[in-house]
Amino acid sequence: MVQLELEVGDLADLNDGLNWIERSREGIVKFMVEMLKIKAINPDGGGKGEYERALWIQKWLEKSGCKVNRHDIPDTRVPEGARVNLTSVIEGQESSRTLWFAAHMDTVPEGARELWATDPYDPAVKEGKIFARGSEDNGQAIASTLFAFKALKTLGIKPRFNIGVTCVSDEESGSKYGVIPLLEKNVFKSGDMAVVPDTGCSDGSEIEIAEKSILWLRITTKGKQVHGSLPNKGLNAHRIGMRFALELDELLHKKYSATDPLFDPPPSTFEPTKHELNVDNINTVPGVDIQYFDCRVLPQYPLTEVMKEVEALRAQVEKETGAKIELTPVQFEENTSPTPMDSEVVVKLKTALKKLRNIDGKAVGIGGGTVGLYFRRKGIHTAVWSTLDDMAHQPNEYCKIDNIVNDAKVLLHIALS
């Protein structure tokens, strides 16, 4: 077990930093309101990406006296032709490795506007909360990490080892234009550590050390389109698609029924989700039907094994119906080894939670995906942690101002321990 304690000489720096963050409360709210006005919807959600938000954050960091490195990843789908990723580092006494605080800039779309009490892109500050799309996921993390970082920079505190912040793109759609290419370029190195404030609970006691594998599956069923009054002359792709989905749902839940109490929820999950428009009018039998499954699979089950079962059912249904069924993995992310609970970064986080909040951090696993997966694959021990009310992707999404401020204090403690 790694043992970590703040040295007496560091306590003055820590207290100065904690006080600076508390005094910055008004500035934190202003930062959030201005940033969240800038749309950063992922292109896969119909948006233009994070470019403008990234440039705004870059300018803010530079005004704060921070040197910013920009990593543009080409993407022809966005107007600027690239997705922007930002990094900035404060050199420590030991400069051979870096503790990274990682947040993502992209958001999902707002969904049905009528479900929002306020404009999702005109942030509303009330009742100690900030309401806007992306306020919790992942604006809160951007603010808490950057203000902890700015505290070090403003007060001239030199940490024991490098402290880095990164604001990355494309987290909401698999990180192909974000942390993955940055890891390939060795921007983050094996032996570094990372804290990713992208999941958590209302008191901040949960420390995510493991994630389920993720399989997003597109199912395209092809039959024969005909007039609705003559179904006998066609092959209803919608009916066959529904049959396949129902049988697949039952098969996967029975075959992969194990549970693991580390995770919430404990079993693997297999959910039919999105369904694309097949025909525009009621009186046409559809010849093509497209639907999707979102599968979050416990580490004990390889995704290749899951796909073999899906393929076997596909062959059976094709043979029995005469339809053609195409299976396309939209996302295929095999899990990796969890972060050890006695790793340095987890111990640092547990120590900070005990000292600042008098709570005992506990290890959990999640079904959701974060950039923590990719850091762990690189050999970077990663703790995914935040204090939040689980409002991500929901209408009337909000984050609590107290959570931003207090999470920044925890991150500062980690940086100085």
C-alpha positions in Angstrom: 0.0 0.0 0.0 1.3 3.4 -0.9 1.6 5.8 2.1 1.2 9.5 1.3 1.1 12.4 3.7 1.6 16.2 3.1 4.9 17.5 4.4 4.7 20.4 6.9 6.3 22.7 4.3 3.5 22.0 1.9 0.7 22.9 4.3 1.1 26.7 3.8 0.9 26.2 0.0 -2.1 24.0 0.3 -4.0 26.4 2.6 -3.1 29.4 0.3 -4.4 27.4 -2.7 -7.6 26.3 -0.9 -8.3 29.9 0.1 -7.6 31.2 -3.5 -10.1 28.7 -4.9 -12.8 29.7 -2.4 -12.2 33.4 -3.3 -12.6 32.5 -7.0 -16.2 31.3 -6.6 -17.6 34.2 -8.5 -15.0 33.9 -11.2 -15.8 30.2 -11.5 -19.5 30.9 -12.1 -18.6 33.6 -14.7 -16.2 31.1 -16.4 -19.0 28.4 -16.6 -21.7 30.8 -17.9 -19.5 32.1 -20.7 -18.1 28.7 -21.7 -21.5 27.0 -21.7 -22.9 29.6 -24.1 -20.5 28.2 -26.8 -22.1 25.1 -28.3 -19.8 22.1 -28.5 -22.1 19.4 -29.8 -20.3 16.3 -31.1 -20.6 15.9 -34.9 -22.1 12.4 -34.3 -24.9 14.2 -32.5 -25.5 16.7 -35.4 -23.2 19.5 -34.1 -20.2 21.4 -35.3 -17.8 20.1 -32.7 -15.7 21.8 -30.0 -13.6 24.1 -32.0 -14.9 27.5 -30.8 -15.1 26.3 -27.2 -11.5 25.0 -27.3 -10.2 28.3 -28.6 -12.1 30.1 -25.8 -10.5 27.9 -23.2 -7.1 28.2 -24.8 -7.4 32.0 -24.6 -8.5 31.8 -21.0 -5.5 29.6 -20.1 -3.1 31.9 -21.9 -4.5 35.0 -20.1 -3.9 33.1 -16.9 -0.2 32.8 -17.7 -0.2 29.2 -18.9 1.6 27.9 -21.9 -0.9 25.9 -24.0 -0.1 23.1 -26.5 -2.7 22.6 -29.1 -3.2 19.2 -30.8 -5.4 19.4 -33.9 -6.8 16.1 -35.2 -8.2 16.3 -38.8 -11.9 15.7 -39.2 -13.6 16.7 -42.5 -17.0 16.7 -40.9 -16.5 20.0 -39.0 -16.2 23.4 -40.7 -12.7 24.0 -39.5 -11.5 20.6 -40.7 -10.0 19.6 -37.3 -10.9 18.8 -33.7 -8.9 20.7 -31.1 -7.3 19.2 -28.0 -5.5 21.2 -25.4 -2.7 20.5 -22.9 -0.8 22.6 -20.4 1.8 21.5 -17.8 3.3 23.0 -14.7 6.7 21.6 -14.1 7.3 20.0 -10.8 10.3 19.2 -8.6 10.3 15.8 -10.1 9.7 16.3 -13.9 10.0 12.7 -15.1 6.2 12.1 -14.9 3.0 14.0 -14.9 -0.3 13.8 -13.0 -3.0 14.7 -15.5 -6.4 16.2 -14.8 -8.5 15.3 -17.9 -11.9 16.8 -19.0 -13.7 16.7 -22.3 -15.2 19.6 -24.1 -17.8 18.0 -26.4 -21.5 17.5 -25.4 -24.5 15.6 -26.6 -27.4 17.5 -28.2 -30.0 19.1 -25.9 -32.8 16.7 -27.0 -36.4 17.8 -26.9 -36.5 21.6 -26.1 -39.9 21.4 -24.6 -38.5 19.3 -21.7 -36.2 22.2 -20.7 -37.4 24.8 -18.2 -34.6 27.2 -19.5 -32.7 27.6 -22.7 -30.0 24.9 -22.7 -27.5 27.3 -24.3 -28.2 30.3 -22.2 -27.0 29.1 -18.8 -29.3 29.9 -15.9 -27.8 30.4 -12.4 -30.2 29.7 -9.6 -30.6 27.8 -6.3 -26.8 27.3 -6.2 -26.8 25.5 -9.6 -25.9 26.2 -13.2 -28.5 24.9 -15.7 -27.2 24.3 -19.3 -26.4 21.5 -21.7 -22.9 20.3 -20.7 -22.9 21.9 -17.3 -22.3 18.6 -15.5 -21.0 16.6 -18.5 -18.3 17.8 -18.6 -18.2 21.5 -17.9 -18.0 21.0 -14.2 -14.8 19.0 -14.7 -13.3 21.7 -17.0 -13.9 24.3 -14.4 -12.7 22.3 -11.4 -9.5 21.2 -13.1 -8.6 24.5 -14.6 -9.2 26.5 -11.4 -7.1 24.0 -9.4 -4.4 24.4 -12.1 -4.7 28.2 -12.1 -4.3 28.2 -8.3 -0.9 26.6 -8.6 0.1 29.0 -11.4 -1.2 32.2 -9.8 0.4 31.5 -6.4 3.7 30.2 -7.9 3.4 26.9 -6.2 5.8 24.2 -7.5 4.3 20.8 -7.1 6.4 17.6 -6.3 5.9 16.4 -9.9 4.4 17.8 -13.1 0.8 18.7 -13.0 -1.0 18.7 -16.4 -4.5 19.6 -17.6 -6.0 18.4 -20.8 -9.3 19.4 -22.4 -10.0 16.8 -25.1 -12.5 16.4 -27.9 -14.8 13.6 -29.0 -15.3 11.8 -25.7 -19.0 11.4 -26.4 -18.4 9.4 -29.5 -15.4 7.2 -28.8 -12.4 9.6 -28.6 -11.2 8.9 -32.2 -10.4 12.6 -32.5 -9.4 13.1 -28.9 -7.4 11.2 -26.3 -6.7 8.2 -28.5 -4.5 10.0 -31.1 -2.9 12.0 -28.3 -1.9 8.7 -26.6 -0.6 7.4 -29.9 1.6 10.5 -30.1 2.9 9.9 -26.6 1.5 13.2 -25.2 0.5 11.1 -22.2 3.1 8.5 -21.2 3.1 5.1 -19.4 4.0 5.8 -15.8 2.0 9.1 -15.7 -1.2 9.2 -13.5 -4.6 10.7 -14.3 -7.7 11.9 -12.6 -10.8 12.1 -14.8 -13.7 14.0 -13.3 -16.4 12.4 -15.4 -18.5 10.2 -13.1 -19.3 10.1 -9.4 -22.0 10.4 -6.8 -23.5 13.2 -4.7 -21.1 13.0 -1.8 -18.0 12.3 -3.9 -17.2 9.0 -2.1 -17.1 6.8 -5.2 -13.8 6.3 -7.0 -14.2 4.6 -10.4 -11.4 2.1 -11.1 -13.0 -0.1 -13.7 -15.4 0.1 -16.7 -17.4 -2.5 -18.6 -16.7 -3.2 -22.2 -18.9 -1.3 -24.6 -20.5 -2.7 -27.8 -22.8 -0.4 -29.8 -24.3 -2.5 -32.6 -26.1 -1.4 -35.7 -28.6 -4.0 -37.0 -29.7 -3.5 -40.7 -32.5 -5.9 -41.8 -33.1 -6.0 -45.5 -36.4 -7.5 -47.0 -38.5 -6.3 -49.9 -40.6 -3.1 -49.9 -44.1 -3.3 -51.2 -47.5 -1.6 -50.9 -49.1 -1.9 -47.5 -52.2 -3.7 -49.0 -50.0 -6.4 -50.6 -47.7 -7.6 -47.9 -47.7 -11.1 -49.4 -45.6 -9.8 -52.3 -42.9 -8.3 -50.0 -40.8 -9.1 -47.0 -41.4 -6.9 -44.0 -37.9 -5.8 -42.8 -39.5 -4.1 -39.8 -41.2 -7.2 -38.5 -38.1 -9.4 -39.0 -36.0 -6.7 -37.4 -38.3 -6.7 -34.4 -38.1 -10.4 -34.1 -34.4 -10.4 -34.3 -34.1 -7.7 -31.6 -36.5 -9.5 -29.2 -34.7 -12.8 -29.6 -31.3 -11.2 -29.3 -32.4 -9.3 -26.1 -33.5 -12.6 -24.5 -30.4 -14.5 -25.7 -27.9 -12.1 -24.4 -29.5 -11.6 -21.0 -29.7 -15.4 -20.5 -26.2 -16.2 -21.8 -24.4 -13.4 -20.0 -26.2 -13.3 -16.7 -23.3 -13.1 -14.2 -23.1 -10.2 -11.8 -20.2 -8.3 -10.2 -20.9 -6.2 -7.1 -18.1 -3.8 -8.0 -20.3 -2.4 -10.8 -23.5 -0.4 -10.8 -25.6 -2.0 -12.1 -23.9 -5.4 -11.2 -24.9 -7.4 -14.4 -24.1 -6.8 -18.0 -26.7 -4.7 -19.8 -28.1 -5.2 -23.3 -30.5 -2.4 -24.4 -32.2 -1.9 -27.8 -32.1 1.9 -28.2 -32.1 3.9 -31.4 -34.4 3.1 -34.3 -34.0 4.8 -37.7 -36.9 5.9 -39.9 -37.7 3.1 -42.3 -40.5 4.6 -44.5 -42.2 8.0 -44.5 -45.8 6.8 -45.0 -48.0 4.3 -43.2 -49.1 2.3 -46.2 -45.7 1.0 -47.2 -44.2 -2.2 -46.0 -40.5 -1.3 -45.3 -37.8 -3.1 -47.2 -35.0 -1.9 -44.9 -35.1 -1.5 -41.1 -32.2 -0.2 -39.0 -31.9 -0.4 -35.2 -29.3 -0.3 -32.5 -28.2 -2.1 -29.3 -26.2 -0.6 -26.5 -24.3 -3.4 -24.7 -22.2 -2.8 -21.5 -20.5 -6.1 -20.8 -18.7 -7.3 -17.6 -15.0 -7.8 -18.0 -15.3 -11.6 -17.7 -17.0 -11.8 -21.1 -14.9 -11.0 -24.2 -16.8 -9.0 -26.8 -15.6 -11.4 -29.5 -17.5 -14.1 -27.7 -20.7 -11.9 -27.5 -20.4 -11.2 -31.2 -20.2 -14.9 -32.0 -23.6 -15.4 -30.3 -25.1 -12.5 -32.2 -23.7 -13.9 -35.5 -25.2 -17.3 -34.8 -28.6 -15.8 -34.2 -28.3 -13.7 -37.3 -27.7 -16.8 -39.5 -30.6 -18.6 -37.9 -33.1 -15.8 -38.5 -31.9 -15.2 -42.0 -32.4 -18.9 -42.8 -35.9 -18.9 -41.4 -37.1 -15.7 -42.9 -35.2 -15.1 -46.1 -34.2 -11.7 -45.0 -30.6 -10.3 -45.0 -29.3 -9.0 -41.7 -26.1 -6.9 -41.5 -24.3 -6.4 -38.2 -22.1 -3.4 -37.8 -20.2 -2.6 -34.5 -20.4 1.2 -34.2 -18.3 1.1 -31.1 -16.3 -1.9 -29.9 -14.3 -1.1 -26.8 -12.9 -4.0 -24.9 -12.2 -3.3 -21.2 -8.7 -3.3 -19.8 -7.3 -4.1 -16.3 -8.7 -1.9 -13.6 -6.7 0.6 -11.7 -5.3 -1.0 -8.5 -7.0 0.3 -5.4 -3.6 0.8 -3.7 -2.2 2.7 -6.7 -0.6 6.1 -6.0 -3.3 8.1 -7.7 -6.2 6.4 -5.8 -4.4 6.7 -2.5 -3.8 10.4 -3.1 -7.5 10.8 -3.9 -8.6 8.9 -0.9 -6.3 10.9 1.3 -7.7 14.2 0.0 -11.3 13.1 0.5 -10.5 12.0 4.1 -8.6 15.2 4.9 -11.0 17.7 3.2 -14.4 16.0 3.6 -13.8 13.3 6.3 -15.2 10.6 4.0 -13.8 7.2 3.0 -13.5 6.7 -0.7 -14.7 3.4 -2.1 -13.9 1.6 -5.3 -16.6 1.2 -7.9 -17.0 0.0 -11.6 -19.3 1.6 -14.1 -21.1 0.7 -17.3 -20.5 4.1 -18.8 -17.4 4.9 -20.8 -14.8 7.6 -20.0 -11.4 8.5 -21.3 -10.1 6.6 -18.3 -10.3 3.4 -20.4 -7.7 4.7 -22.8 -5.3 6.0 -20.2 -5.4 2.6 -18.4 -4.6 0.8 -21.7 -1.5 2.9 -21.9 -0.5 1.8 -18.4 -1.5 5.1 -16.8 -3.2 4.5 -13.4 -6.4 6.4 -13.5 -9.0 7.4 -11.0 -12.3 8.6 -12.5 -14.0 10.8 -9.8 -16.2 13.8 -9.3 -19.1 15.0 -7.1 -22.3 15.2 -9.0 -26.0 14.4 -9.1 -26.0 12.3 -12.2 -27.7 14.8 -14.6 -25.6 13.9 -17.7 -27.6 13.8 -21.0 -30.8 14.7 -19.2 -33.1 17.7 -19.9 -32.5 20.5 -17.3 -29.0 19.3 -16.8 -27.2 21.2 -14.0 -24.2 21.2 -11.8 -23.8 22.6 -8.3 -21.5 25.5 -7.8 -20.4 24.1 -4.5 -19.3 20.9 -6.3 -17.1 22.7 -8.8 -15.4 24.7 -6.0 -15.0 21.8 -3.6 -13.8 19.4 -6.4 -11.2 21.9 -7.4 -10.0 21.9 -3.7 -9.7 18.1 -3.8 -7.7 18.2 -7.1 -5.4 20.8 -5.5 -4.8 18.6 -2.5 -3.9 15.7 -4.9 -1.5 17.9 -6.8 0.3 18.8 -3.6 0.4 15.4 -1.9 
